[in-house]
Amino acid sequence: MLGRLMNNELVFRKCGGQIIVSVMPVTAKHPTEAQQQQRKRFSEAVAFAKAQMNDPEQKMRYTMMALEKNLSSAFKAAIAAFLANNAENLSKK
């Protein structure tokens, strides 16, 4: 039952091979505009990473990047690369 709620109070999730139990986070009822933009940006990063993992050459590229940056997976490296590139593009505007 990982990643699930228990009685709407506890959250169970697996992180780094360990099961983490935490109190359900309290969130605002209506996300701010900045939160919505960040969620959209992260969704785009995940879609980008998924596409990169389907290309063997790109997957190898991000695997090497993950090793260099001490990240746990090529998927995380692709997300980090997308977000870093996106941040640079936003700062140029």
C-alpha positions as CSV (number, residue, x, y, z in Angstrom):
1,M,0.0,0.0,0.0
2,L,2.8,2.4,-0.8
3,G,2.0,5.9,-1.9
4,R,-1.5,5.5,-0.3
5,L,-3.4,7.2,2.5
6,M,-4.4,5.4,5.6
7,N,-7.5,6.9,7.2
8,N,-6.7,10.2,5.5
9,E,-4.0,10.7,8.2
10,L,-0.8,8.8,7.2
11,V,1.0,8.6,3.9
12,F,3.1,5.6,3.0
13,R,5.8,5.9,0.3
14,K,8.9,4.1,-0.7
15,C,12.1,6.2,-1.0
16,G,15.6,4.8,-1.6
17,G,14.5,1.3,-0.8
18,Q,13.0,2.3,2.6
19,I,9.3,2.7,3.5
20,I,8.6,6.2,4.8
21,V,5.5,6.9,6.9
22,S,4.5,10.5,7.3
23,V,1.6,12.7,8.3
24,M,-0.6,13.7,5.4
25,P,0.6,17.1,4.2
26,V,-1.7,20.1,4.6
27,T,-2.2,21.9,1.3
28,A,-3.9,25.1,0.4
29,K,-7.4,24.6,-1.0
30,H,-6.5,26.8,-4.0
31,P,-3.0,26.8,-5.4
32,T,-1.5,30.1,-6.2
33,E,-0.7,31.2,-9.7
34,A,3.0,30.5,-9.0
35,Q,2.3,27.0,-7.7
36,Q,0.2,26.2,-10.8
37,Q,3.0,27.4,-13.1
38,Q,5.6,25.3,-11.2
39,R,3.3,22.2,-11.4
40,K,2.9,22.8,-15.1
41,R,6.7,23.2,-15.5
42,F,7.4,20.0,-13.6
43,S,4.7,18.1,-15.6
44,E,6.5,19.2,-18.8
45,A,9.8,18.1,-17.3
46,V,8.4,14.6,-16.6
47,A,7.0,14.3,-20.1
48,F,10.4,15.4,-21.5
49,A,12.2,12.8,-19.3
50,K,9.8,10.0,-20.4
51,A,10.4,10.8,-24.0
52,Q,14.2,10.8,-23.4
53,M,14.0,7.4,-21.7
54,N,12.4,5.9,-24.9
55,D,15.5,6.9,-27.0
56,P,18.4,4.6,-26.2
57,E,21.0,7.2,-27.1
58,Q,19.4,9.9,-25.0
59,K,18.9,7.4,-22.1
60,M,22.7,6.6,-22.2
61,R,23.5,10.3,-22.2
62,Y,21.3,11.0,-19.2
63,T,22.7,7.8,-17.4
64,M,26.2,9.3,-17.8
65,M,25.0,12.7,-16.6
66,A,23.4,11.0,-13.6
67,L,26.7,9.3,-12.7
68,E,28.5,12.6,-13.0
69,K,26.0,14.6,-10.9
70,N,25.6,11.7,-8.3
71,L,21.9,11.3,-9.2
72,S,20.1,8.0,-8.7
73,S,18.7,7.6,-12.2
74,A,18.8,8.8,-15.8
75,F,15.2,9.9,-15.4
76,K,16.1,12.3,-12.6
77,A,19.0,13.6,-14.6
78,A,16.7,14.3,-17.6
79,I,14.2,16.2,-15.3
80,A,17.1,18.2,-13.8
81,A,18.4,19.1,-17.2
82,F,15.0,20.2,-18.4
83,L,14.4,22.3,-15.3
84,A,17.8,23.9,-15.5
85,N,17.5,24.7,-19.2
86,N,14.0,26.0,-18.6
87,A,15.2,28.2,-15.8
88,E,18.0,29.7,-18.0
89,N,15.4,30.5,-20.7
90,L,13.1,32.1,-18.2
91,S,15.9,34.3,-16.8
92,K,16.8,35.6,-20.4
93,K,13.2,36.9,-20.8
